[in-house]
Amino acid sequence: MSDKPNLIVDLTFSFSLKIIAFTEVLESKRKFNMANQLFRSGTSIGANMCEAQGAESKGDFKHKCKIAYKEAGETEYWLKLCKFANNYPFQQDMLDDIQSILRILGKIISTTNS
């Protein structure tokens, strides 16, 4: 990661760290399938935003941002399942975070279209 501040890269990196901690909680409760799904989609968002920073073109940048957006949407889905399923841990701040990330990514994508 660069030393230069970048809101979405920093936000998605911090979110990935939260995902790692939350999936450890899920695993401790033997919710292995949910932990795996959340780990993969939740950490992929930041990985794709890091890749986008080194994009070869505007189109490549947009494509990586769209992938990050799709992964964020999937992550939101898994977090909502945790919220409404019986006997699953849930953290409202993580759902709030992913919804903020989705809004920011949506704005980045729509701005890139302009």
N, C-alpha and C positions, 0 to 999 in steps of 0.2 A: 504494500500500500504506500501511496505517496504521502509525504509530510504536508503537502498542500491540502487545506481543508476542502472537502467536497461533501455537501450535505447528504446526498443520497448514498454515496459510498460509505460514509461514516454511520449513517442510520442503519443501513442494511448489515453492516459489520456488527454493530451493537446488537441488532436483532438476531443475528446468527448465534451470538454468544448466549442470548436468552434462550434460543431454541435448543442449544446444546444442553443447558441446565434443565430446561423443562422436559426434554426427552429422557434425561437421566431419572427424573421423578417418575415419568411414565413407566420406564423400565423397572424401577424399584417396586412398582405396583403391578408388575407383570403384564403391562399393556404394550407388548413388544411390537405388534403390527402397527399400532397408532404411532408409537415412537419412531419406527422406521420411516413411515410415510411423512411425518412432520419433519424429521431430521433432513430427509432428502429434499423436500420442497422448500423448507424454511432456510436452509443454508445455500441453496441454489440461487436464491434471489441476489444475495451479495456477490456470489461468484460471478454471476452474469453481469452485474453492474461493474465489477472490477474489469472483466473482459471488455465491456463497452468503452471503458476509458482508453483502451488501446485499439479501438476500432480502426479499420483500414479506410473506411468511407462513412459518409453520413448514413447511407443505407445500412451498412453493417452495424453502426451505432444503434440505429432505430430497431433493427432486428433483435439485437441483444437486449435492448430495453423491453421489447415486446415479450421476449422469453421470460425476463425477470417479472414482468407484469402477470403473465400466466402462472408462474410459480407462486407469486404472491396470492393470486386468487385461489389456487389450490391450498395454500397454507391457511388462508382464511377459512376455507371449507373444513379442514381438519380441526382447526381450533374451535369452530362452531359445533362440530360433532362432540368435542370434549365438553363443551359447555352444556349441551343438552342430553348427552348420554348418561345413563346411571353409572355411578361409581368410577367416574373419570375425574382426575384433577383438572382444574381450569384456572387460568389467570387472566382476568379482564384486561389488565394492562397490555398483555400480548395481543389480544384482539384489537385493542385501540391502536397499538403500534402498527399492526399489519394494515389496518384501514387507512392510517396516515401514509404509509408507504405506497399503498395502491393509489391514493390521491396524487401523491407527488409523481409517481411513475406515469400516471395518466396525463399529467400536465407536461411532463418531459416529452412523452410520445406525441401529444397534440402540438406542442411547440415545434418539435422536429418536423412535423408535417407541414408547418407554415413556411 
